[in-house]
Amino acid sequence: MSWLRALRETARSGLTVERRRLAPAIAARGALGLALVVGFSLAVFGPAVAASSAFGAFQAAIATFQRSWRPRPTLALASGGSLAVSTFLGYLTGAHLLLFLALLLLWTFLSGLAWAAGPTAGIIASSNVAIMLVTVTLPTSVATAAGHAVMIFAGGLVQAALVVLLPVRPWGAQRDALADALAAEADYARRLRHDPVAPFDPVPLMTARSAAAVTPRQARRRPAELHGPRRLAERIRPVLASLADPAVGAPAEGPQRDRVRELLAAAGTVLDAAAHAIRHGKPVRLPPAAVSVLRTPDTGTILADRPHRAALRLIALLGDVVETAEPRTETSPGEARTGEEAGEEAGAEAGAGAAADARARAAHPSLAARTRPTLLRLAPVVLAKMRAEVRPGSPILRHAIRVSAAAAAGYLLGRVLPFGHGYWAPMASVMVMRPDFSQTYARSVARFGGTLVGVTLASGVVQTAHPGTYLSAALAVLCAFGMYLLMRTGYAVSQVCVAAYVVFLLGMEGSGVTQTVRERVLLTLLGGLLAMLSYAVYPAWETPRLRGRLADWLAASGRYAAAVAARYADPAGPGSPDVREALLSARAARVAWHDALGLAGHEPVRHRGLSHAAAEGAGHALAEFGRAAMLLEAHLPERGAPPLPAAAGLAEALRETTERGAKAVRERTVPVWDDLRETVAAWDTEVTDPLLRKAARLLLDALDELSAALSDA
């Protein structure tokens, strides 16, 4: 993609306004907290302290809107506390240019490294640095700076208290994540009716798994219906695939295929009903037609062998999904004992009946609830992740260096230029910069456009209506409400409200009209240009790393297939922990590949040996490889079943061959699969089960397709 096209695409993306479901109640709660803080500060301390405390409450409310599974009060307190510390240290060094510049470089560098801990940490850290540039200009002495810091933290405390006192749809994010996972399974079942080898996007399941991890406090309060359905959805997916695939299931046409289509449609209906019940906390209401399809005795006379067993397992798993999705007012003793994993254990072997379920629980007594560490316990983990990114070639390290250089350059230019309030330039740079190209450029354009509109409108109101202190405060709160309400519709829209908010807030003490629209817009434009220039000069392109991402996915998929094959040599039941861990690693590698592919598609970089067609073909081949391994997983033998010695050789061949293939992909050569081909040929002569023979050939065919795609590169 050329630079001109890349700039045009990112500009269009930054100015796009999307239609999203709004949350007026949550936005009103954030605005209420801001109004309480501003009103109290104005009445007791005056406009300067009110502005500082307002920034604390404003930023704390923004933190609660981030996509995080951590308790919202914790996010608000963390945001308010970190901004208070930043403001106080910034004021102490603000009178000395070199000291403040050193602090700014350190703070922005750490905020850039904070992206290693995830987007929420990165956004909060970046916002704190940007707001610090404003708040350090408000105090007039060390004592008042300490008072400002206290009030900033108080703003975060108020927002945290309101989240507790005025809960809006408690556990809503977790409910949505689990419901989305079940709805994705329902859509998958319906698509399999018409396309027996339809692909499945594992992201909803991964999101639901992330949402299921809870802090100790959350574990005591989590609704019972959020404990078990996720693992059941995980078990349903391979069963659906094996039931639909004509290579290992029912024939492509005929009465068996018709019955399979009916079962898939009924499964989609049941999963949708469970998703709706979990999302809204209501009882599950099943359509009678779907229930009759699942309960009819004709299934046993029409389907036979593996399709029949898959149908029985699917019916049992759906029954457990419905049972666990029913809202309950209390948590049973067993659920309280083990949390979510108790529900997961109960559903892991549901298709095999109660006896197999009991054996699975007895076999894995070490399974414990998935817990999320508290904020204090998380600090060493975050520091370790940040230290791990301080290495050559790290995109996070490059982002930290870029944002530090752009912020320092913007601050110095803001002091030199005769505009006053030069913090607008570095503030814009810090707020728009992200670790990837597309977001940085899109946000730069969006911030400039939003600031132009917001500052123009707000300055026009100030200069024509001349609002007093309290009216300016009320207008600032109104703008904050608009920002909270429209935050998810587009960055440009939210920046209109943010720019107006800052004008009205600083207007409480008369400083909001000392700068013209032209000067504010020019400084924002300068900050955006510095951000864009820094990425062009010191980029972290994803395009050259595509082969590495593909190799990681290949190696992870090979380990997953090998773990599944090894279970046939040493049967441990469908709930094997090693298979589960390998599957999660393969999913993470697949998502990393698709994310990298999406980022590379917007970069103005020519491909380095991996064209768009080759990338698409390679991705399709590895998806087919994972699907073939999933078909094997759907029919794992029960614990104590007769072992299949030849499976150990297949597992070892899969592991070694895919590792060598991943190395070849990284070295820009076409991988060969001769060793695996010989193993599969021997497998055909030693194994009589048609499912196992067909699945092994599917695995080899998928790897051959991968080599064919890469040979075109």
HELIX and SHEET records of a PDB file:
HELIX    1   1 TRP A    3  GLY A   14  1                                  12    
HELIX    2   2 PRO A   24  VAL A   44  1                                  21    
HELIX    3   3 PRO A   47  THR A   64  1                                  18    
HELIX    4   4 ARG A   72  GLY A   94  1                                  23    
HELIX    5   5 LEU A   97  LEU A  113  1                                  17    
HELIX    6   6 ALA A  114  ALA A  117  5                                   4    
HELIX    7   7 PRO A  119  THR A  135  1                                  17    
HELIX    8   8 VAL A  142  LEU A  165  1                                  24    
HELIX    9   9 GLY A  172  HIS A  194  1                                  23    
HELIX   10  10 VAL A  203  ALA A  212  1                                  10    
HELIX   11  11 PRO A  216  ARG A  221  1                                   6    
HELIX   12  12 ALA A  224  LEU A  226  5                                   3    
HELIX   13  13 PRO A  229  ALA A  244  1                                  16    
HELIX   14  14 PRO A  255  HIS A  280  1                                  26    
HELIX   15  15 PRO A  288  ARG A  295  1                                   8    
HELIX   16  16 ASP A  298  ILE A  302  1                                   5    
HELIX   17  17 ASP A  305  ALA A  325  1                                  21    
HELIX   18  18 PRO A  333  THR A  338  1                                   6    
HELIX   19  19 GLU A  340  ALA A  348  1                                   9    
HELIX   20  20 ALA A  350  ALA A  352  5                                   3    
HELIX   21  21 ALA A  354  ALA A  363  1                                  10    
HELIX   22  22 LEU A  375  ALA A  388  1                                  14    
HELIX   23  23 PRO A  395  VAL A  416  1                                  22    
HELIX   24  24 TRP A  424  VAL A  432  1                                   9    
HELIX   25  25 PHE A  437  ALA A  465  1                                  29    
HELIX   26  26 THR A  469  LEU A  486  1                                  18    
HELIX   27  27 MET A  487  THR A  489  5                                   3    
HELIX   28  28 TYR A  491  GLY A  507  1                                  17    
HELIX   29  29 VAL A  517  VAL A  537  1                                  21    
HELIX   30  30 THR A  543  ARG A  545  5                                   3    
HELIX   31  31 LEU A  546  ALA A  569  1                                  24    
HELIX   32  32 PRO A  577  ALA A  600  1                                  24    
HELIX   33  33 HIS A  612  ALA A  634  1                                  23    
HELIX   34  34 ALA A  646  ARG A  666  1                                  21    
HELIX   35  35 ASP A  674  GLU A  686  1                                  13    
HELIX   36  36 PRO A  690  SER A  711  1                                  22    
END                                                                             
